[in-house]
Amino acid sequence: MDVMDSFAGRRVPRTVTDAGLALLFTVGAFAPLGPMPPDAPALRTPDVLFVVLALLSAVPLAVHRRFPLPVLLVMAAAVAVLQARDYVPHLSGPQGTSIGPVHLAVATAVLLTALRGTPRTATVVAAAVIPVTAATEALLAPAGHRVTALLADVVLLVAAWALGRLTRARAAIRDQALERAAALERAQEANARAAVMEERARIARELHDIVAHNVSLMVVQTIAADRVQDRDGAKAHELHGTIEETGRATVTELRRLLDVLRTADETDTDPNREPPQPTVEAVPALVDSVRATGLTVDFTTTGTPAELPAGSHLTVYRVVQEALTNTLKHAGHTRTDLTLAWEPGHRRLVVRVCDDGPRADEEPSPRPPALADGGGHGLVGMRERVAAVGGSLSTGPRPGGGYCVHAVVPLPGLPAAPHDDPVQDDPVQDDPAHDDPAHRGHDLRPDLDHHLRHEGHPPHARHPRPAGR
């Protein structure tokens, strides 16, 4: 809030402030002076010229905000003429130093000009207006009092100018602080929105992984139960029980995940409500649930398991889950090799999921209508998850049939070696259409072969094409 722009803590219109100052100094200019010393020079009797000059020494303050420098010059000239015509006492004389209303009016005009004017205007006032006004005051003062008048006028006007510039600087600092606070608030809001969007994306990936996997298992089990209903009622009953268990597990996982969508107060008062996330140790149970659908999974673990961050645990689990789910949907009851290779020497965990493709005597299970337009979020989600933990992902068909998913997850400590980086992103590899069986025939073998050769072994050496296939 500017100087003299407030009263009793309330904002006062600027035009009212300027008009009030003009009225105040006008009344002061016409007010009768107190008794003068006997040796002081006699003052001229007020006349019409005095009235005009007195008005010019105060009334222009009413428009100072629009014309700061012209108003100051007019007021300073009017006061100089008032002193030259002996209508008002000099600033310094036989009566001593007396600062009258007209001198205060000029000082106020200097203060407001320094406060409201541009830096260039303030410089003109300090370098030209104040020296000229002080010199004029000294020339008009009685002999023997000129130096005193000069010093008194310089001190008065320089103090007013300095106060105006200081107030302007403080106002600028205040405005900058407010702007920084507003910018910080905007940044915090943007960060909050980004955090919300990131959480929504995470929840969307979790929902996809849970629903796509478990619902696919339920569909495959339902189809199998329907086929064996007539010839093996016990087996059909067992499959129906498995479907029920899978459905209940799906509901439980969904409830745990949706429990994340809680209010901020609940988050602050109960930080332990975050649902538990699956880890690498849960992969064998996942494999068992997939085997129950009729998919043959050869699960192998090599190397010594190492500590992994929670995010890497979840990434490995979801990659295996999505790869096995895609195999069920697109290749049916085929054979699949799953390998978790712990390689501490290379600071990495290698995940390989390779299937043999649809069997010759079996057509791939049709995709359920509800999942027909899934848009390929599975591979995109896998790639995002692996990239988020600093790893790499390669996917593509195997020579002669089948499909491979190959992920490299770095272990804590040093990042993966440069030669472990995945092949350069290929538009086809990133294409969501890879989730569609119609696109599984597009051969990515050259890229995948190149990647596996860089890992120190020939492509598909661990998963050769079965004989006769």
Protein Blocks (a to p, Z undefined) as FASTA:
>chain_A
ZZhiagehiacdfklmmmmmmmmmmmmmmpccddddfklccdddddfklmmmmmmmmmmm
mmmmmmmmlmmmmmmmmmmmmmmnomaccfbdfkopaddfklmmmmmmmmmmmmmmcfkl
mmmmmmmmmmmmmmmmmmmpcehilmmmmmmmmmmmmmmmmmmmmmmmmmmmmmmmmmmm
mmmmmmmmmmmmmmmmmmmmmmmmmmmmmmmmmmmmmmmmmmmmmmmmmmommlmmmmmm
mmmmmmmmmmmmmmmmmmmmccfklmmmmmmlpccdddfklmmmmmmmmmmnopacdddd
edjdddddfklmmmmmmmmmmmmmmmmmmnopadddddddddfknopacdddddebjafk
bccddddfklmmnoommmmmmmmmmmmnopacdddddehiajddddddddehidddfklp
ccdddfklmpmklmpmklmmpccklmmmmmmmmnopaehklmccdehZZ
